[in-house]
Amino acid sequence: MAKHKSKTKAPKRRSFQPLRWLRRWVFRLSVIILAILMGTVAAHRFLNPPQTFYMGQEARRLGAIDHQWVSLDQVAPVVARSVVAAEDANFCLHWGFDMAAIRTAIDEGGGRGASTLSQQVVKNVYLWHGRNWLRKALEAAITPVVEGLWPKRRIIEVYLNVAEFDEGVFGVEAAARHYFGIGPEALSATQAARLAAVLPAPKERSAARPDTWLRKRAASIMDGAATIRRDGRSSCFED
């Protein structure tokens, strides 16, 4: 009898599936971006961030900016207390988001800001200025990373070095010399409170020529700074 030759089936060629390919590459890209982000944030615990995106924008617009990095040890302690009292009184108590402040902002119709200093550091160092959902989403994602990798003292140090205090004036070192002609280590409680008072609108307010509103705001900040020192809410960033 003649033997039938067995026919081997050729392997099926996989058809190209663009959706699966896209998902795979989106996942890989997300992992790479996450790794870069984590590495960058971790490095900035020890290395000072370079010029921020917003600083670069202002430097191009104005021609130059005034900015010089200074360590927190070279800044009068009352400055950090004043900024925390003005911008984020519960800084030492939260993990990046002040839920009580968020609830209050919602109850008041969203007109009141609820961003913590940690969120502002993320926006200033890693993102861009402007109100849009993409920036807010990225800010919400990166803030816990910063809180997890940096001590609170480092967060306040970076904040004081990247915050804008007047048009083209960034950081407390430049601000102290710009407004008062002194170094940040010599700032008084009144001067520190006035600097903190200009932070929400630095291009519209002056710490050297305070109007009635700013004087009252500075007095309130001085009281707040004394309060958080007394009740221990400054313990996470003070020696």
N, C-alpha and C positions, 0 to 999 in steps of 0.2 A: 504494500500500500504506500502510496505517495504521502510523504509527510507535508502537512501544511506549515508553511513558514509563519511564525508568529510575528505579527506586525507591532512594533513598538510605537506607542502614541507619542507624537512630538509634544513637548511641554507647552502648555498654553502661555502665550505672551500676555503679560499683565497690561491691561489697558491703562492709559494715562488718566489719572483722576485728579483734575486740577484742584478740587476742593480739599482733598486729603493732602496734596502737596502744599497748598497754601497754609492749611492748619499747622502742618509740620514746621514750616519755615517761620510762621508767626510765633510758634512756641519756642523755637530755637533762638529767634531774635529777642524774644522777651527774656529768656534766660540770660543771654549775653548782656542785655541792657541792665537787668537786675544785678548781675555780678559786677558790672562796671560801677553802678550806682553804690552798691554796698562797699566796694573797695574805695571809692572816692570819699564817701561819708566817713568810713573808718580812718582813712588817711588824714582827713581834716580834724580828727580828734587831736592830732599832734602837729600837723602842718597847717599853717595859716592859708586860707583860701586865697586864690589870686583875685585880681580885679573882677568884680561881678559883672554880669550881663548889663545891668542897669547903669553901673558906673561907666562901662564902656560906651553906652548910648549917650550919657550925659557928657562924657569927655569929647565925643565926636561933635555933639551939638554945641558945646560951650568952648571947645578948643583945648580945655584942660580942666582938671578937677583937683581939689585939695583933699589929700588922704594920706595918712601915715599910720601904720599899724602900731598898737601899743598893747602890752600885756595888762591883764587885769590888776596885777600887783602894782602897776604904775598909775593906777587910777584911784582917786579918792573913793573910799568905800561908800560914801553917801551917794555917789553917782549911780551905782548899780541899784541901791535901795530905792532911789527916786524913780528910776526907769521902771522898776518892777511895780512900785506903788502906782505909777501912772498908767502903765500898759497891761499889767498882768499880775494883780496882787496875789493870786493863788499859784504863782509860778512854781513854788516849791512843793505844792500839794498835788499837782496833776501830772499826767503822763504824756502831755503834748496838747491835749484838748481840755478846755475848761467847760464841762458840761453844764454847770450852773449858769455860766455867762451865756452859753448858747441858748439855753432855755429862756433866759431873760430877754435876749435879743429877739427870739421868736415871739415871745409874749408882747414885746413892744413894736412888733411889726417889721423887724429886720433892719430898722434904721440904725441901730446901735451895733458897733463892731464887737466881735467876740473872738478875734484871732489872738492866740497866745504868742508870747515871745518866741517860742519854739517854731510856730507856724510862720512867723515873720522872718525868722532866720532862714528857713527853708525857701521861702519866696525870694528873699534878697540874695541868697547865695547860689541857689540851684535853678531858679525859675525866672520868670519875667513879671513885670508889673502889669496890671490890667485885670478887669473883672470878666472872667469867663469860666465856664464849667470845666474845661480841660485843665487849666491851671489849678483850680480848686481841687480837682480830683488828684492831680499829681502831688499837690501840697499835702492832702490828706494821707496819701500813700507814703510819702517820704518822712513826714513828721515823726511817726513812731520809730523809724529807723534811726533818726538823729537822737531821739530821746533814749533809745536803747543802747546806742554806741558812745554817746558823749555824756560826761557828767554835767550837771546843771551849771556848774561854774564855767565850763567851756562854752555852753550855749550863751550865757550872758556876756562872756568875753567877745565872742564872735559878733553878737548883736551890736554891742557898743562900738565895734570897729567897722561895721558895714552900714549902719543906719545913717540916713541923710538928715542933717541938722539945718541946712540952708541950701540954697541952689548951688550945686557943685561942691558942697562941703560934706564929706563923708567921714564918719568916725569921731569918737569923742576927743581924740588928740587934736585933730584939725578944728573941731568945733570950739574947744576951750581956747585955742589961740585966736581963732577967727572972731569970737564974740568978746572975750575978756583979756586976751593978750597974755595968758598964763598957760602952764602945762596942766594936764588933767589931774595930776596929783595934788594940785593946789586949789582945786575948785571947792567953794564953800557950799553949805547946804542950800542957800538961796540960789546960787548959780547953777547947782546941779538940778534943782527943781525947775528952774527956767528952761534949761536944756531939755528936760523931760517933757515940759509943757509944749514945746514946739514940734515934737516928734510926729503927731498925726498929720500936720500940715506945715512942713518945714519951709516951704516956699512962700507961705502966707503970714508967718509969724516970726518975730525976732526976739531972741533971748537978751540981746543988748538993749533993745528999745521996746520993752514990754508995754502993751496997752493995759487998760483996766482989767479986761477979761483975763489976760495972761498972768497978771499979778495975783489975781484971786485963784486962778488955777494952780499957780506955783505954790501959793500958801497951802492949798488943799493937798498938794503932792508932798510938801514938807511934813504935814501931819500924818499922811499915809506912810511915808518912809519911816517915821518914828514909830508908828503903830506896828508895822511888820517886823521891825527890829525887836520891839518889846514882846510881841506874841510869838516870836520864833519863826515867822514866815520868810525870814531872810537867811535862815541857817544853812540852806543847801548851797549857797554861793559865797558865804562869808567864812573866813578862817576862825 
